[in-house]
Amino acid sequence: IISFYTNLYSYDNHFEQNELISLVVPLVITLKDNNMLTNLPTFKEVKDARFHKDGSSAPGLDRFGGNFY
């Protein structure tokens, strides 16, 4: 029974990447921008973001305000 439903609701993804997709779909983001977005932030960037945070700001998703950090 388990095998039957596993096969019934499973999907085999047989995607083959070909060059046609890259010819039809234009590039939305440049290689330079992609590298900038995927790089880890530097220590200075993290430090600047932390020390320029308003201590009396409203809590974020973690429910801690700026003074906590």
N, C-alpha and C positions, 0 to 999 in steps of 0.2 A: 504494500500500500504506500509506504513512504517513497519507494523508488518511483512509483507511478506518478505521484504528485510532484516529486522533485523534477522529473522529466517534463511533466505537463507545464509547470510554471517557470522552467528555466529557459534561458535564452542564450544561444550561441552567437557571439559577436564575431562575425567573420569580416572585419573591416580591413581592407587593404588600402594603404595609403598610396596614392599615385600622384604624379606631377600635375594632373589635370586640375586638381583642387587648388593648388598654388597658382595656377594660371587664371582660374576663374575668380577666386576670392581674393580681393585686394588686401595688401598689408594694412592693418589698422594702426599698428604701433611700430615705430622704427626700432632697429636693433639697439641703438644708443639708449632710447627710452626704456626698452625692455631690460637692458643691463642695469640701468639706474634703479628700476623698480624691484629687481630681484636681488640686488646686493644687500648684504646686512648693513645696518647703520653703524657708523663709527662710534667710538666711545665719546668723542666730542659732541656728536649729534644727539646722543642719548643724554649726556650731561646737560647740554643746552636746553633740551626739551624739558628736562626735569626741573632745572633751576629757574626757568621762565614760566613755570606753571603757577597760576594764581592759587594761593593757599586757601582762599575762602570760596573757591569755586564749588559748584554743585558736584555731588558724587557721580562717578561714572558707573559703568556696568558692574564694576567690582564693589560698588557701594562705599568706596573710600574717597574722601575729599582730598584736595591738594595738600593739606597740612599733614596727612598721614605719611606721605612719601617724603 
